[in-house]
Amino acid sequence: MNYRYFNSTTMNKSIFLPTINKVPQQQTIENPEHDIIYKNKNQKTFNFHNAIFTSEFNSGNMINCEKLCEDTFRIQIAYDCEGIDLDRKIAIYRVWFYFGVKCFNNQELNIIISNLNNHLRLYNAGYQFVYRELEANQEPKDFENSYVLNEEYKWKRFEDFTYELGEDHRLKLKIKYRFPRRKYVLFAFCFPWSYDKNNAFLNYINNTINDESKISNIYFHNEILIYSKEKRNVNLLTITSKENVISYQLEPNLIGLFPTKNRCCKSLHDKPIIVISARVHPGETPGTHMMNGIIKFLTDENNEYAELLRKNFVFKIIPIINVDGVSSGNFRLDNSGLNLNRCYINPEIKKDPEIYAIKKLFLFYSNHFKVRYYFDLHADINVKGAYTFGNALEYFENHVENVLFGFIFHLQSSHINWKRCIYSENCMKTKFKGDNNSKEATSRVHFFKKTGLIHTYTLESSYYKGDFEGNDEKENDEIYQIFDFENTGRDCLISILLYEELVTNDKINNSPYNNIYGCREFIAGNLQLNEERFNLDYGLKRVAKEINQRKFWMSLKEINDKYILGRENRNNLKKMSLMALPKINKKLDSVRGFNPNSINNSIIKSNNLINSMQNPNVTSYNNRENFIYKNNIRNQVNFGLTRRKNLNPISQSVYKTNNN
């Protein structure tokens, strides 16, 4: 079945949400038991005779402002958790700033932000922070507490500024701007989206969909998953079709979660669940805008793709994880100095309640339902473009499916840079230099290890623009706006439909791979040859690691390269391959404590790989890839290494055909 691709670039970019003639009065989700919200000491207001500087609103960050002369002011921002007594040292993050300025007269001011972290490379690459003017008599606090349809698109990139590195190795931004009379102008590191703004946005969506004056087939439910340490709401959204809802039955309460007295989310039929989370790092606002694109897309009643997604899946969404850090204007940590994305192995309800709740919820749905995908949305300050991180799966056919989704996402989205997508073992263990914590404690890696879920991904986006130099397929080097982040979120959902073969479109059909089967064969063949990025063939890699003989793996790649270049000197090629196997067997005999079954499997795999490279019946590169792919699948079936329960029926049928 062919569906027309929803391309937001061909329509008015300011129209995304369904509208109604009369917007009903918003029904806010209150915090009935905890009405005391902690006040951040780093959000302050400074009054001067000609201007007001303030960060005293949600997500604001400006700790000090001093007047240097009549029209020049120097601002300092707070690092994460500054002013909060902690019993340990934390990394210093001075990146996120968000403040407002109001002049009493129409006047040009010079503003210096003087103590930023040294991200000189970011600004040298052309990064631009953002700004917007508020309406007359509108206060920043009131702006953050409300939501008006499409208001987010009024934020603009600020172009006319200079920067330099000070003697203290702090980055300085110098802003010159003519302020309108008695209107606030807001400045932020990137397009902001505060905790209060998110609550207002979700209430708007809820009131629009659940309006009693119209009939909607969308089931949208917003509830409190848990309270944060500072008693803010961590929201959980459920989005699906009403056809998937059991109207007379409610989902069960989980001990320690859902603190409101009665949980009213309806029970769901046995549909695959997709879990999506964002903003575990407060300053990564592009992740939130990707999330907003997902929410807007799923709640669009006029889009055929969105209708298919709601009909075939149940979406469980946590829009903002680190609600305390977002409210305080932090960049990476919560208000206790924790990087919450390194707390999933052993979370505690008192120490990190948000992570405790998300992990318990995910494991509940994995055990009692069928979780099909998990996405965690982030932003990366050091790169251009968007990309995905995946896990390294031990079984060949599972890992093919793991990487295949990312490849389809790359074909679908104009923002995904395939060269940066990594699905390796190293990507599951590396440590972040800021806190020295391993990625094994992230949601992506930990959820995979606990459940074996194939499709668990981290989706990262640049803060400012794409980077596709040397890639003839994509030409997208423009500065990112909010709708670019939102389109990346939408393309992620459309990629699910393409991968599940619920729809097809020209981006797949007109590609060099023709269809999803061609994509699958291409990925399977390339995974055999690219150990660094994809880290696929565990049998061969385990042998190479155990016997400390990387020359064997390199010799296979050398054989393959010579075969591709023209298949010359076939006799010499055969001689090279035959010389390689005795060396391997000799080394294997000297290994102590190595699993014999793993050795046998690896030898058979290596034999099949070499035979496939020498087979005279293989007449083309694509056929050779298919031949290698079939051999690997056949080996894994014979040795009982496959786990088909997590594969979709279409993939199972393909493997069955290949096996025969």
C-alpha positions as CSV (number, residue, x, y, z in Angstrom):
1,M,0.0,0.0,0.0
2,N,1.4,3.4,-1.0
3,Y,0.8,6.5,1.1
4,R,1.8,10.0,0.3
5,Y,4.7,11.1,2.4
6,F,3.9,13.9,4.9
7,N,6.5,16.6,4.0
8,S,6.2,19.6,6.2
9,T,8.5,21.6,3.9
10,T,5.8,21.8,1.3
11,M,3.2,23.2,3.7
12,N,2.8,26.1,6.0
13,K,5.4,25.3,8.7
14,S,3.4,27.0,11.4
15,I,0.5,24.6,11.1
16,F,1.0,21.3,12.9
17,L,-1.6,20.8,15.6
18,P,-5.3,20.1,14.9
19,T,-7.4,23.2,15.6
20,I,-11.0,23.7,16.7
21,N,-13.3,26.6,16.5
22,K,-13.3,27.3,20.2
23,V,-10.5,26.2,22.5
24,P,-12.0,24.9,25.7
25,Q,-10.8,26.2,29.1
26,Q,-7.6,24.4,30.0
27,Q,-7.8,21.8,32.7
28,T,-4.4,21.8,34.4
29,I,-2.9,18.8,36.0
30,E,-2.2,19.9,39.6
31,N,0.1,18.5,42.2
32,P,-2.5,18.1,45.0
33,E,-0.3,16.7,47.7
34,H,2.8,18.9,47.2
35,D,2.2,22.5,46.5
36,I,5.6,23.7,47.6
37,I,8.1,24.0,44.8
38,Y,11.7,24.7,45.6
39,K,12.9,28.2,44.6
40,N,16.2,28.3,42.7
41,K,18.8,30.7,44.2
42,N,20.4,31.2,40.8
43,Q,17.3,32.8,39.2
44,K,17.4,36.5,40.1
45,T,16.2,39.9,39.0
46,F,18.4,43.0,38.7
47,N,16.9,46.5,38.5
48,F,18.7,49.5,37.0
49,H,17.5,53.0,36.2
50,N,17.2,52.2,32.5
51,A,16.7,48.4,32.3
52,I,15.6,45.3,34.1
53,F,17.5,42.0,33.8
54,T,15.8,38.8,35.0
55,S,16.1,35.1,35.0
56,E,13.5,34.6,37.7
57,F,11.3,32.2,35.7
58,N,11.3,28.5,34.9
59,S,14.5,27.3,33.2
60,G,16.1,30.7,33.6
61,N,19.8,31.0,34.3
62,M,21.6,34.2,35.2
63,I,23.2,34.5,38.6
64,N,24.7,38.0,38.4
65,C,24.4,41.2,36.4
66,E,26.5,44.4,36.8
67,K,26.5,47.7,35.0
68,L,29.8,48.7,33.5
69,C,28.7,52.0,32.0
70,E,25.5,53.6,30.8
71,D,24.8,51.1,28.0
72,T,27.0,48.1,28.8
73,F,26.2,45.3,31.2
74,R,28.1,42.2,32.2
75,I,26.2,39.0,33.0
76,Q,27.4,35.8,34.7
77,I,25.6,32.5,34.5
78,A,25.5,29.8,37.2
79,Y,27.0,26.3,36.7
80,D,24.8,23.3,37.4
81,C,23.9,23.1,41.1
82,E,25.8,26.3,42.0
83,G,24.7,27.5,45.4
84,I,23.5,24.1,46.5
85,D,25.4,22.3,49.3
86,L,26.6,19.0,48.0
87,D,28.8,16.4,49.8
88,R,31.0,15.9,46.7
89,K,32.6,17.6,43.8
90,I,30.8,17.8,40.5
91,A,31.8,18.7,36.9
92,I,31.4,22.4,36.1
93,Y,28.9,23.1,33.3
94,R,28.4,26.7,32.4
95,V,26.7,26.3,29.0
96,W,23.0,27.0,29.4
97,F,21.8,30.6,29.7
98,Y,18.3,32.0,29.6
99,F,17.4,35.5,30.7
100,G,15.2,38.5,29.8
101,V,15.9,42.2,29.4
102,K,13.4,45.1,29.4
103,C,14.4,48.7,28.6
104,F,12.4,51.7,29.7
105,N,13.3,53.5,26.5
106,N,14.0,52.6,23.0
107,Q,17.8,52.1,23.5
108,E,20.7,50.1,22.2
109,L,22.5,48.1,24.9
110,N,25.7,46.1,25.0
111,I,25.5,42.8,26.9
112,I,28.6,40.6,27.8
113,I,28.0,37.0,29.0
114,S,31.4,36.6,30.6
115,N,31.9,33.1,32.1
116,L,30.8,30.4,29.6
117,N,32.6,27.1,29.2
118,N,35.2,27.1,26.5
119,H,33.1,25.9,23.5
120,L,35.1,27.9,21.1
121,R,34.9,25.2,18.4
122,L,31.1,25.3,18.6
123,Y,31.0,29.1,17.8
124,N,33.8,28.8,15.3
125,A,31.6,26.4,13.4
126,G,28.9,29.1,13.1
127,Y,26.7,28.4,16.2
128,Q,24.0,31.0,16.9
129,F,22.0,31.3,20.1
130,V,18.4,32.4,20.0
131,Y,16.2,35.3,21.1
132,R,12.6,36.5,20.8
133,E,10.5,39.6,21.8
134,L,7.5,39.2,24.0
135,E,4.3,41.1,23.7
136,A,3.8,44.4,25.5
137,N,3.2,44.0,29.2
138,Q,4.0,40.3,29.0
139,E,6.2,39.0,31.8
140,P,8.7,36.1,31.2
141,K,7.1,34.1,34.1
142,D,3.6,34.5,32.5
143,F,5.1,33.5,29.1
144,E,6.5,30.3,30.5
145,N,3.3,29.4,32.3
146,S,1.1,29.5,29.1
147,Y,1.0,28.0,25.6
148,V,-0.4,29.5,22.5
149,L,-0.6,27.5,19.3
150,N,2.6,27.7,17.2
151,E,4.2,30.3,19.5
152,E,7.5,28.4,19.6
153,Y,8.2,29.3,16.0
154,K,8.7,32.9,16.9
155,W,12.2,32.2,18.3
156,K,15.0,33.3,16.0
157,R,18.7,32.7,15.7
158,F,20.8,35.7,16.8
159,E,23.4,36.5,14.1
160,D,25.0,39.8,15.1
161,F,27.3,39.0,18.0
162,T,31.0,38.5,18.7
163,Y,32.9,36.1,21.0
164,E,36.3,35.7,22.4
165,L,38.3,33.6,24.8
166,G,39.2,35.5,28.0
167,E,42.4,35.2,30.0
168,D,40.6,33.0,32.5
169,H,39.8,30.6,29.6
170,R,36.2,31.4,29.8
171,L,34.2,32.2,26.6
172,K,32.7,35.7,26.3
173,L,29.7,36.5,24.2
174,K,29.2,40.2,23.2
175,I,25.7,41.1,22.2
176,K,24.5,44.4,20.8
177,Y,20.8,44.9,20.5
178,R,18.3,47.8,20.2
179,F,15.5,47.1,22.7
180,P,12.0,48.2,22.1
181,R,10.4,50.3,24.7
182,R,9.0,48.4,27.7
183,K,9.0,45.0,26.0
184,Y,11.0,42.0,27.3
185,V,13.5,40.4,25.0
186,L,14.5,36.9,25.9
187,F,17.9,35.4,25.1
188,A,18.8,31.7,25.4
189,F,21.5,29.2,24.5
190,C,19.1,27.2,22.4
191,F,15.4,27.1,21.8
192,P,14.1,26.8,25.3
193,W,11.3,24.5,26.5
194,S,10.7,24.8,30.3
195,Y,8.9,22.5,32.7
196,D,6.0,25.0,33.0
197,K,5.8,25.5,29.2
198,N,5.6,21.7,28.7
199,N,2.8,21.4,31.2
200,A,0.9,24.1,29.4
201,F,1.5,22.5,26.1
202,L,0.3,19.1,27.3
203,N,-2.8,20.6,28.7
204,Y,-3.5,22.3,25.4
205,I,-3.2,19.0,23.6
206,N,-5.4,17.2,26.1
207,N,-8.1,19.9,25.9
208,T,-8.0,19.9,22.1
209,I,-8.3,16.1,21.7
210,N,-10.7,15.4,24.5
211,D,-13.0,18.3,23.6
212,E,-16.6,17.0,24.1
213,S,-17.9,19.0,21.2
214,K,-16.2,16.7,18.6
215,I,-15.6,13.1,18.0
216,S,-12.0,11.9,18.1
217,N,-10.6,8.4,17.6
218,I,-7.4,9.3,19.5
219,Y,-6.8,8.1,23.0
220,F,-4.6,10.6,24.8
221,H,-4.0,10.3,28.5
222,N,-1.7,12.4,30.7
223,E,-0.9,11.2,34.2
224,I,1.7,11.7,36.9
225,L,4.2,8.9,36.9
226,I,6.0,10.0,40.1
227,Y,7.1,13.2,41.9
228,S,10.7,14.4,41.7
229,K,12.8,15.1,44.7
230,E,11.6,18.7,44.6
231,K,8.0,17.6,44.3
232,R,7.4,18.3,40.6
233,N,5.4,16.1,38.3
234,V,7.1,13.6,36.0
235,N,4.4,13.1,33.4
236,L,3.5,9.9,31.5
237,L,1.6,10.1,28.2
238,T,-0.4,7.3,26.6
239,I,-1.3,7.8,23.0
240,T,-3.0,5.2,20.8
241,S,-6.2,4.6,19.0
242,K,-9.5,4.2,21.0
243,E,-9.9,0.8,19.2
244,N,-7.0,-0.5,21.4
245,V,-8.6,0.6,24.7
246,I,-10.6,-1.6,27.0
247,S,-13.1,1.0,28.2
248,Y,-14.3,-0.9,31.3
249,Q,-10.9,-1.7,32.7
250,L,-8.0,0.4,34.1
251,E,-4.3,-0.3,34.1
252,P,-2.9,-1.5,37.4
253,N,-1.2,0.7,40.0
254,L,2.5,-0.1,40.6
255,I,3.9,0.1,44.1
256,G,5.7,3.4,44.5
257,L,4.4,4.9,41.2
258,F,1.4,7.0,40.2
259,P,1.0,8.9,43.5
260,T,-2.5,10.3,42.7
261,K,-5.2,8.3,44.6
262,N,-6.8,6.7,41.5
263,R,-5.1,5.9,38.3
264,C,-7.5,6.3,35.4
265,C,-5.5,5.2,32.4
266,K,-7.6,2.7,30.5
267,S,-6.2,-0.8,29.9
268,L,-5.0,-1.6,26.5
269,H,-5.4,-4.6,24.1
270,D,-2.3,-6.6,23.4
271,K,-0.6,-4.2,21.0
272,P,3.2,-3.6,20.7
273,I,4.4,-0.8,22.9
274,I,6.8,2.0,22.0
275,V,8.5,3.8,24.9
276,I,10.0,7.2,24.2
277,S,11.8,9.5,26.7
278,A,13.6,12.8,26.5
279,R,15.4,15.5,28.5
280,V,17.3,13.4,31.0
281,H,19.9,16.2,30.5
282,P,18.1,19.5,31.0
283,G,20.0,21.7,28.5
284,E,19.4,19.3,25.6
285,T,16.3,21.1,24.3
286,P,16.6,19.8,20.7
287,G,15.6,16.4,22.2
288,T,12.4,18.0,23.6
289,H,11.6,19.6,20.2
290,M,12.0,16.2,18.6
291,M,9.7,14.9,21.2
292,N,7.2,17.7,20.5
293,G,7.3,16.7,16.8
294,I,6.4,13.1,17.8
295,I,3.5,14.2,20.0
296,K,2.1,16.6,17.4
297,F,2.4,14.0,14.7
298,L,0.7,11.3,16.8
299,T,-2.2,13.7,17.7
300,D,-2.8,14.8,14.1
301,E,-6.2,13.3,13.2
302,N,-5.8,14.2,9.5
303,N,-2.5,12.3,8.8
304,E,-2.7,8.7,7.5
305,Y,0.7,7.8,8.8
306,A,-0.3,9.0,12.3
307,E,-3.5,7.0,12.1
308,L,-1.6,3.8,11.2
309,L,0.8,4.3,14.1
310,R,-2.0,4.8,16.6
311,K,-3.8,1.7,15.2
312,N,-0.8,-0.6,15.4
313,F,1.0,0.6,18.5
314,V,0.6,2.0,21.9
315,F,2.9,4.9,22.8
316,K,4.2,5.5,26.3
317,I,6.0,8.8,26.5
318,I,7.9,10.6,29.2
319,P,8.4,14.1,27.8
320,I,10.8,15.4,30.5
321,I,12.7,13.2,32.8
322,N,14.9,15.6,34.7
323,V,12.1,18.1,35.7
324,D,14.1,19.6,38.6
325,G,17.2,20.3,36.4
326,V,15.1,21.7,33.6
327,S,13.3,24.1,36.1
328,S,16.6,25.3,37.6
329,G,18.2,26.0,34.2
330,N,20.9,23.3,34.5
331,F,22.7,21.9,31.5
332,R,23.4,18.3,32.3
333,L,22.8,17.4,36.0
334,D,19.8,17.4,38.3
335,N,19.8,19.5,41.5
336,S,21.7,16.9,43.4
337,G,24.6,16.9,41.0
338,L,23.6,13.5,39.4
339,N,23.8,12.7,35.8
340,L,20.5,10.8,35.7
341,N,21.4,8.9,32.5
342,R,24.1,7.0,34.5
343,C,21.7,5.8,37.3
344,Y,19.7,3.0,35.6
345,I,21.5,0.0,37.0
346,N,20.5,0.6,40.7
347,P,18.2,3.6,41.0
348,E,16.7,4.5,44.4
349,I,13.3,6.0,44.9
350,K,14.6,8.6,47.3
351,K,17.9,9.4,45.5
352,D,16.7,9.4,41.9
353,P,12.9,8.8,41.8
354,E,12.5,9.7,38.1
355,I,14.9,6.9,37.0
356,Y,13.4,4.5,39.5
357,A,10.0,5.0,38.1
358,I,10.9,4.8,34.4
359,K,12.9,1.6,35.0
360,K,10.1,0.0,36.9
361,L,7.5,1.0,34.3
362,F,9.6,-0.3,31.4
363,L,10.3,-3.6,33.0
364,F,6.6,-4.0,33.9
365,Y,5.5,-3.4,30.2
366,S,8.3,-5.7,29.0
367,N,7.2,-8.5,31.3
368,H,3.4,-8.2,30.8
369,F,3.1,-6.8,27.3
370,K,5.4,-6.6,24.3
371,V,7.7,-3.6,24.1
372,R,8.8,-3.2,20.5
373,Y,10.9,-0.1,20.5
374,Y,12.6,2.2,23.0
375,F,14.0,5.7,22.0
376,D,15.8,8.1,24.3
377,L,16.1,11.6,22.8
378,H,19.2,13.7,23.3
379,A,21.3,16.5,21.8
380,D,25.1,16.7,21.1
381,I,26.9,20.0,21.4
382,N,30.0,18.7,19.6
383,V,28.7,17.4,16.3
384,K,26.6,18.4,13.3
385,G,23.6,16.6,12.1
386,A,21.5,13.9,13.8
387,Y,22.5,10.2,14.4
388,T,21.5,7.1,16.3
389,F,23.4,5.0,18.8
390,G,22.5,1.3,19.1
391,N,23.7,-1.7,20.9
392,A,25.9,-4.6,19.7
393,L,23.8,-7.7,19.6
394,E,25.4,-11.1,19.8
395,Y,23.2,-13.0,17.3
396,F,23.7,-12.1,13.7
397,E,20.1,-11.9,12.5
398,N,19.0,-9.8,15.5
399,H,21.8,-7.4,14.9
400,V,21.0,-7.1,11.2
401,E,17.5,-6.0,12.3
402,N,18.9,-3.7,14.9
403,V,21.1,-1.8,12.3
404,L,18.5,-2.1,9.6
405,F,16.1,0.2,11.4
406,G,18.8,2.9,11.8
407,F,19.6,2.6,8.1
408,I,15.9,3.0,7.1
409,F,15.8,6.0,9.4
410,H,18.8,7.5,7.5
411,L,17.1,7.0,4.2
412,Q,13.9,8.6,5.4
413,S,15.3,11.6,7.2
414,S,17.2,14.4,5.6
415,H,18.9,15.1,8.9
416,I,20.4,11.7,9.8
417,N,24.1,11.4,9.1
418,W,24.7,7.7,8.6
419,K,28.4,8.0,9.0
420,R,28.0,8.9,12.6
421,C,25.5,6.1,13.5
422,I,27.2,3.5,15.7
423,Y,26.1,0.1,16.9
424,S,29.2,-1.2,18.5
425,E,30.2,-2.8,21.8
426,N,32.5,0.1,22.5
427,C,29.5,2.4,22.3
428,M,28.0,0.4,25.2
429,K,31.0,0.9,27.5
430,T,32.6,4.2,26.9
431,K,32.9,6.7,29.8
432,F,32.0,10.3,29.6
433,K,35.0,12.5,30.6
434,G,32.8,14.9,32.6
435,D,31.7,12.3,35.2
436,N,33.7,9.2,34.3
437,N,30.6,7.0,34.3
438,S,30.1,4.2,31.8
439,K,27.3,4.0,29.3
440,E,26.4,0.6,30.7
441,A,24.3,2.6,33.2
442,T,22.3,4.4,30.5
443,S,18.7,3.6,29.7
444,R,19.6,2.3,26.2
445,V,22.2,-0.2,27.3
446,H,20.7,-1.2,30.6
447,F,17.2,-1.9,29.2
448,F,18.7,-4.0,26.4
449,K,20.7,-6.1,28.9
450,K,17.7,-6.6,31.1
451,T,15.1,-7.5,28.4
452,G,17.1,-8.3,25.3
453,L,15.0,-5.8,23.3
454,I,16.5,-5.5,19.8
455,H,15.3,-2.0,19.0
456,T,16.7,0.3,21.8
457,Y,18.2,3.5,20.5
458,T,19.6,6.8,21.5
459,L,18.7,9.5,19.1
460,E,21.1,12.5,19.1
461,S,20.7,15.8,17.3
462,S,23.1,18.7,16.8
463,Y,22.1,22.0,18.3
464,Y,22.7,24.0,15.1
465,K,23.0,22.3,11.7
466,G,23.6,19.2,9.6
467,D,26.9,18.0,8.1
468,F,26.8,15.9,5.0
469,E,30.0,16.8,3.2
470,G,31.0,14.2,0.7
471,N,27.5,12.7,0.7
472,D,25.8,13.2,-2.7
473,E,22.4,11.9,-1.4
474,K,21.9,14.8,1.0
475,E,22.4,18.5,0.9
476,N,21.3,20.0,4.2
477,D,23.7,22.4,5.7
478,E,21.3,25.0,6.9
479,I,21.0,26.3,10.5
480,Y,18.5,24.2,12.4
481,Q,15.2,25.8,13.4
482,I,12.6,24.2,15.7
483,F,10.6,22.6,12.8
484,D,13.9,20.8,11.7
485,F,14.1,19.1,15.1
486,E,10.4,18.3,15.0
487,N,10.7,16.8,11.5
488,T,13.5,14.5,12.8
489,G,11.0,13.2,15.4
490,R,8.3,12.7,12.8
491,D,10.7,10.9,10.5
492,C,11.6,8.5,13.3
493,L,7.9,7.5,13.5
494,I,7.6,7.1,9.7
495,S,10.7,4.9,9.8
496,I,8.9,2.5,12.1
497,L,6.1,2.1,9.6
498,L,8.6,1.6,6.8
499,Y,10.6,-1.0,8.8
500,E,7.4,-2.9,9.8
501,E,6.4,-2.8,6.1
502,L,3.1,-1.1,6.9
503,V,3.8,1.5,4.3
504,T,6.3,2.2,1.6
505,N,7.4,5.4,-0.1
506,D,9.7,6.7,-2.8
507,K,12.6,7.3,-0.5
508,I,13.0,3.5,-0.2
509,N,11.8,2.5,-3.6
510,N,14.0,5.0,-5.5
511,S,17.1,4.2,-3.4
512,P,19.9,2.0,-4.8
513,Y,18.4,-0.8,-2.6
514,N,15.0,-0.8,-4.2
515,N,13.1,-2.1,-1.2
516,I,13.5,-3.2,2.4
517,Y,14.8,-6.6,1.3
518,G,17.6,-4.9,-0.6
519,C,18.3,-2.8,2.4
520,R,18.5,-5.9,4.6
521,E,20.9,-7.7,2.3
522,F,23.1,-4.6,2.0
523,I,23.3,-4.3,5.8
524,A,24.0,-8.0,6.3
525,G,26.8,-7.9,3.8
526,N,28.4,-4.7,5.2
527,L,28.2,-5.9,8.8
528,Q,30.6,-8.7,7.9
529,L,33.2,-6.2,6.8
530,N,32.9,-3.3,9.2
531,E,33.8,-4.4,12.7
532,E,34.6,-0.9,14.1
533,R,31.2,0.8,13.6
534,F,28.8,-2.2,13.8
535,N,30.8,-4.8,15.7
536,L,28.7,-7.6,14.4
537,D,30.3,-11.0,13.9
538,Y,30.8,-12.0,17.5
539,G,32.1,-15.4,16.7
540,L,35.0,-14.1,14.6
541,K,35.7,-11.3,17.0
542,R,35.7,-13.4,20.1
543,V,38.3,-15.7,18.5
544,A,40.4,-12.8,17.4
545,K,40.3,-11.3,20.9
546,E,41.0,-14.5,22.7
547,I,44.0,-15.5,20.6
548,N,45.2,-11.9,20.2
549,Q,45.4,-12.4,16.4
550,R,43.9,-9.4,14.7
551,K,45.9,-10.3,11.6
552,F,43.3,-13.0,10.9
553,W,40.4,-10.5,10.8
554,M,42.5,-8.1,8.7
555,S,43.4,-10.9,6.3
556,L,39.7,-11.7,5.7
557,K,39.1,-8.0,4.9
558,E,42.2,-8.1,2.6
559,I,40.8,-11.2,0.8
560,N,37.5,-9.5,0.4
561,D,39.0,-6.3,-1.0
562,K,41.0,-8.2,-3.6
563,Y,37.9,-10.2,-4.5
564,I,35.9,-7.0,-5.1
565,L,38.6,-5.3,-7.2
566,G,38.3,-7.9,-9.9
567,R,38.6,-11.4,-8.5
568,E,42.1,-11.7,-10.0
569,N,44.6,-14.4,-9.3
570,R,41.9,-16.9,-8.0
571,N,44.6,-19.5,-7.3
572,N,46.6,-17.1,-5.1
573,L,43.4,-16.1,-3.4
574,K,42.6,-19.7,-2.5
575,K,46.1,-20.2,-1.3
576,M,45.9,-17.2,1.0
577,S,42.7,-18.4,2.5
578,L,44.0,-22.0,3.0
579,M,47.1,-20.6,4.7
580,A,45.0,-18.5,7.1
581,L,43.0,-21.4,8.6
582,P,45.9,-23.6,10.0
583,K,47.3,-20.5,11.8
584,I,43.9,-19.9,13.4
585,N,43.5,-23.6,14.4
586,K,47.0,-23.7,15.9
587,K,46.3,-20.6,18.0
588,L,43.0,-22.0,19.1
589,D,44.6,-25.2,20.3
590,S,46.8,-23.1,22.7
591,V,43.9,-21.2,24.2
592,R,42.9,-22.3,27.7
593,G,39.4,-22.1,29.1
594,F,37.8,-21.1,25.8
595,N,34.3,-22.4,25.0
596,P,34.7,-25.2,22.4
597,N,31.2,-24.6,21.0
598,S,32.2,-20.9,20.4
599,I,35.4,-22.1,18.7
600,N,33.5,-24.5,16.4
601,N,30.9,-21.9,15.5
602,S,33.6,-19.4,14.7
603,I,35.6,-21.8,12.6
604,I,32.5,-22.7,10.6
605,K,31.7,-19.1,10.2
606,S,35.2,-18.3,9.0
607,N,35.1,-21.2,6.6
608,N,31.8,-20.1,5.2
609,L,33.0,-16.5,4.9
610,I,36.1,-17.5,3.0
611,N,34.2,-20.0,0.8
612,S,31.7,-17.3,-0.1
613,M,34.5,-15.1,-1.2
614,Q,35.9,-17.8,-3.4
615,N,32.7,-19.3,-4.8
616,P,32.7,-19.0,-8.6
617,N,28.9,-18.8,-8.7
618,V,28.9,-15.5,-6.9
619,T,29.0,-13.1,-9.8
620,S,28.2,-9.7,-8.3
621,Y,28.8,-7.7,-5.1
622,N,25.1,-7.9,-4.1
623,N,24.9,-11.6,-4.7
624,R,28.0,-12.2,-2.7
625,E,26.6,-10.2,0.2
626,N,23.4,-12.3,0.0
627,F,25.5,-15.5,-0.1
628,I,27.4,-14.5,3.1
629,Y,24.1,-13.5,4.7
630,K,22.5,-16.9,4.0
631,N,25.6,-18.8,5.3
632,N,25.5,-16.9,8.6
633,I,21.8,-17.4,9.1
634,R,22.1,-21.1,8.3
635,N,25.0,-21.5,10.8
636,Q,23.1,-19.8,13.6
637,V,20.0,-21.9,13.0
638,N,22.1,-25.1,13.0
639,F,23.7,-24.3,16.3
640,G,20.6,-23.0,18.0
641,L,21.8,-19.4,18.3
642,T,18.7,-17.6,17.0
643,R,16.0,-15.9,19.1
644,R,13.1,-15.3,16.8
645,K,10.6,-14.3,19.4
646,N,11.7,-10.6,19.1
647,L,11.6,-10.5,15.3
648,N,8.6,-9.4,13.3
649,P,6.7,-12.0,11.2
650,I,8.0,-10.5,7.9
651,S,11.6,-10.9,9.0
652,Q,10.9,-14.4,10.1
653,S,9.6,-15.3,6.7
654,V,12.6,-13.8,5.0
655,Y,15.0,-15.8,7.2
656,K,12.9,-19.0,6.6
657,T,13.2,-18.5,2.9
658,N,16.9,-17.9,3.0
659,N,17.4,-21.0,5.2
660,N,15.6,-23.2,2.6
